Amino acid sequence: MRGVFTVVVAGGPRLAGVLHGTAGSAFGPRTAVAAADCWSSR
């Protein structure tokens, strides 16, 4: 259980960083931030 917690807590922000970086490269930073804001408000 401790390993799962570490993966989720440590890996979640890193995965989000990769996804936001990829979206920022593909669509531009403004679109990536707006999409992240819309996604997180759900």
Number of C-alpha atoms within 10 A of each C-alpha: 5 6 8 9 10 11 10 12 11 11 12 11 11 12 12 12 12 11 14 17 15 14 18 15 11 11 11 12 15 11 13 19 14 11 13 15 11 10 9 8 6 5
